[in-house]
Amino acid sequence: MTTQIRTLIQGSNMRILRLALLSTLTAAAPFLAADGTTTNYSDQAHAAHERAVPARLVQLVRNATRQFIDVNAVTAANYQPLFGCVSGPDHGAMGVHYINLPLYGDGEIDVSRPEAIIYEPWENGLRLVGVEYIVDAATWMAHHNAPPMIEGQAFQFVNSPNRYGLPAFFELHVWAWRDNPNGAFVDWNTHVTCEGQ
């Protein structure tokens, strides 16, 4: 009888060890990459985020500006290049802003009519990378109690004096046509450069 009990206990111990090993392997499976190397769970979550559907505002901007993929269409729509190619000393660039001055001066924000269409110098031309919504701060605040927002995205305040020589204004960049590793609504895009001029 003692032999049978010992055999039963040893068999149970082996099953427990097998279950523990199987549980460990199952728990570790998400951390194993396809090539057999280990990876960080946050890397996997970030990769999944990269494949996520873009924000609604990005989609709205793409729909509104698809017509401006060819830079000739933007000039025909009353936009003109101002300020040259805007770059930062250590933050990437914004690109060449084609600004519609009547839209800038109207004191309104309309998602389908951005005040600036942004292009990146590229090979012997320009490619569409995003937009910037811009509104004069004094004009806006004369009719509103808070800074502007579009689809839940808050505008940045740029005081005067500034590098553009403009009175204080509110602005929001939307990188709808060029990924920005820092986010679709961050001013400077490290994937945009002025070196293609």
C-alpha positions as CSV (number, residue, x, y, z in Angstrom):
1,M,0.0,0.0,0.0
2,T,2.8,2.4,0.8
3,T,4.4,1.7,-2.5
4,Q,1.2,2.5,-4.3
5,I,0.9,5.8,-2.3
6,R,4.5,6.7,-3.2
7,T,3.9,5.9,-6.8
8,L,0.7,8.0,-6.8
9,I,2.5,10.9,-5.1
10,Q,5.4,10.8,-7.6
11,G,3.0,10.7,-10.5
12,S,1.1,13.6,-9.0
13,N,4.3,15.6,-8.5
14,M,5.3,14.9,-12.2
15,R,1.9,16.2,-13.4
16,I,2.2,19.3,-11.2
17,L,5.7,19.9,-12.6
18,R,4.4,19.5,-16.2
19,L,1.5,21.9,-15.5
20,A,3.9,24.4,-14.0
21,L,6.2,24.2,-17.0
22,L,3.3,24.5,-19.4
23,S,1.9,27.5,-17.5
24,T,5.4,29.2,-17.6
25,L,5.7,28.6,-21.3
26,T,2.1,29.9,-21.9
27,A,2.8,33.0,-19.9
28,A,6.1,33.6,-21.7
29,A,4.6,33.1,-25.2
30,P,3.7,36.8,-25.8
31,F,7.3,37.8,-25.0
32,L,8.8,35.5,-27.6
33,A,9.2,37.1,-31.1
34,A,8.7,35.1,-34.3
35,D,12.5,34.8,-34.7
36,G,12.9,33.2,-31.3
37,T,14.4,36.2,-29.5
38,T,12.7,37.9,-26.6
39,T,11.0,41.2,-27.0
40,N,9.6,43.8,-24.7
41,Y,5.8,43.8,-24.2
42,S,5.7,47.6,-24.6
43,D,7.3,47.2,-28.0
44,Q,4.5,44.9,-29.1
45,A,1.9,47.3,-27.8
46,H,3.6,50.2,-29.6
47,A,3.7,48.2,-32.9
48,A,0.0,47.4,-32.5
49,H,-0.7,51.2,-32.0
50,E,1.2,52.0,-35.2
51,R,-1.3,49.7,-37.1
52,A,-4.2,51.4,-35.4
53,V,-6.7,53.5,-37.4
54,P,-5.7,57.1,-37.5
55,A,-7.5,59.7,-35.4
56,R,-10.8,61.0,-36.8
57,L,-9.2,64.4,-37.4
58,V,-6.4,62.9,-39.5
59,Q,-9.0,61.2,-41.7
60,L,-11.0,64.5,-42.0
61,V,-7.9,66.4,-43.0
62,R,-7.0,63.7,-45.6
63,N,-10.4,63.9,-47.1
64,A,-10.3,67.8,-47.2
65,T,-6.8,68.0,-48.7
66,R,-6.6,65.1,-51.1
67,Q,-7.2,67.7,-53.8
68,F,-3.9,69.4,-52.8
69,I,-1.6,66.5,-53.4
70,D,-0.5,68.4,-56.5
71,V,1.0,71.7,-55.3
72,N,-0.4,73.5,-58.4
73,A,-3.9,72.9,-57.0
74,V,-3.1,74.7,-53.8
75,T,-1.9,77.8,-55.6
76,A,-5.1,77.8,-57.7
77,A,-7.1,77.8,-54.4
78,N,-5.6,81.1,-53.2
79,Y,-2.8,79.7,-51.1
80,Q,0.7,81.2,-51.3
81,P,4.1,80.1,-49.9
82,L,5.2,82.1,-46.9
83,F,8.2,81.9,-44.5
84,G,10.2,79.4,-46.7
85,C,10.9,75.9,-45.4
86,V,10.4,76.0,-41.6
87,S,12.9,73.9,-39.7
88,G,14.0,73.7,-36.1
89,P,17.6,73.5,-34.8
90,D,17.0,70.1,-33.1
91,H,13.3,69.3,-33.6
92,G,13.0,68.2,-37.2
93,A,11.0,70.5,-39.5
94,M,7.5,71.7,-40.5
95,G,8.1,72.2,-44.2
96,V,6.8,74.9,-46.6
97,H,3.6,76.5,-45.5
98,Y,1.2,77.6,-48.2
99,I,-1.2,80.0,-46.4
100,N,-4.6,81.3,-47.4
101,L,-4.5,84.8,-46.0
102,P,-8.3,85.4,-46.2
103,L,-8.8,82.2,-44.2
104,Y,-6.2,83.2,-41.7
105,G,-7.8,86.6,-41.2
106,D,-11.5,85.4,-40.9
107,G,-11.2,84.5,-37.2
108,E,-12.8,81.1,-37.8
109,I,-11.7,77.5,-37.8
110,D,-13.2,75.0,-40.3
111,V,-11.8,71.5,-40.4
112,S,-12.4,71.3,-44.2
113,R,-10.6,74.6,-44.9
114,P,-7.2,74.7,-43.2
115,E,-5.4,78.1,-43.2
116,A,-2.1,76.4,-44.2
117,I,-1.2,73.4,-46.4
118,I,2.2,72.1,-45.7
119,Y,4.6,70.6,-48.2
120,E,8.1,69.0,-47.9
121,P,10.7,69.8,-50.5
122,W,11.4,66.5,-52.2
123,E,13.3,65.4,-55.3
124,N,12.4,68.2,-57.8
125,G,9.1,69.2,-56.2
126,L,7.0,69.3,-53.2
127,R,5.0,66.6,-51.5
128,L,2.0,67.2,-49.2
129,V,2.7,66.3,-45.6
130,G,0.1,68.0,-43.5
131,V,-1.9,71.2,-42.6
132,E,-1.9,73.9,-39.9
133,Y,-5.0,75.5,-38.6
134,I,-4.1,79.1,-37.6
135,V,-6.3,81.8,-36.1
136,D,-5.4,85.3,-34.7
137,A,-5.6,85.0,-30.9
138,A,-7.2,88.5,-30.3
139,T,-9.8,87.9,-33.0
140,W,-10.7,84.5,-31.7
141,M,-10.9,85.5,-28.0
142,A,-13.1,88.5,-28.9
143,H,-15.8,86.0,-29.8
144,H,-15.0,82.9,-27.7
145,N,-14.3,82.2,-24.0
146,A,-11.6,79.5,-24.6
147,P,-8.9,78.7,-27.1
148,P,-10.0,76.7,-30.2
149,M,-10.3,73.0,-30.4
150,I,-11.1,70.6,-33.3
151,E,-12.2,67.0,-32.7
152,G,-10.9,67.2,-29.2
153,Q,-7.4,68.5,-30.1
154,A,-6.5,71.7,-28.4
155,F,-4.6,74.5,-30.2
156,Q,-1.2,75.8,-29.1
157,F,-0.8,79.5,-28.3
158,V,2.1,81.3,-30.0
159,N,2.8,84.7,-28.4
160,S,4.2,87.7,-30.2
161,P,6.9,88.5,-31.0
162,N,7.5,85.2,-32.8
163,R,9.8,84.0,-35.7
164,Y,7.0,84.7,-38.2
165,G,6.4,88.3,-37.3
166,L,2.7,87.6,-36.7
167,P,0.5,88.9,-33.9
168,A,-0.2,86.3,-31.2
169,F,-2.1,83.3,-32.7
170,F,-3.5,79.8,-32.0
171,E,-2.3,76.9,-34.1
172,L,-2.7,73.2,-34.6
173,H,-0.6,71.0,-36.9
174,V,-2.1,67.8,-38.3
175,W,0.4,65.5,-40.0
176,A,-2.2,63.7,-42.1
177,W,0.1,62.8,-45.0
178,R,3.4,62.1,-43.2
179,D,3.8,60.1,-40.0
180,N,5.2,61.9,-37.1
181,P,6.8,59.6,-34.5
182,N,5.9,62.2,-31.8
183,G,2.2,62.3,-32.7
184,A,-0.1,63.5,-35.4
185,F,-0.7,66.8,-33.7
186,V,2.8,67.8,-32.6
187,D,4.3,70.9,-34.2
188,W,7.7,69.6,-35.2
189,N,8.0,66.4,-37.3
190,T,11.3,64.6,-37.2
191,H,10.4,62.8,-40.4
192,V,10.1,66.1,-42.3
193,T,13.2,67.9,-43.6
194,C,14.1,71.0,-45.5
195,E,17.2,69.4,-47.1
196,G,15.4,68.5,-50.3
197,Q,15.3,72.2,-51.5
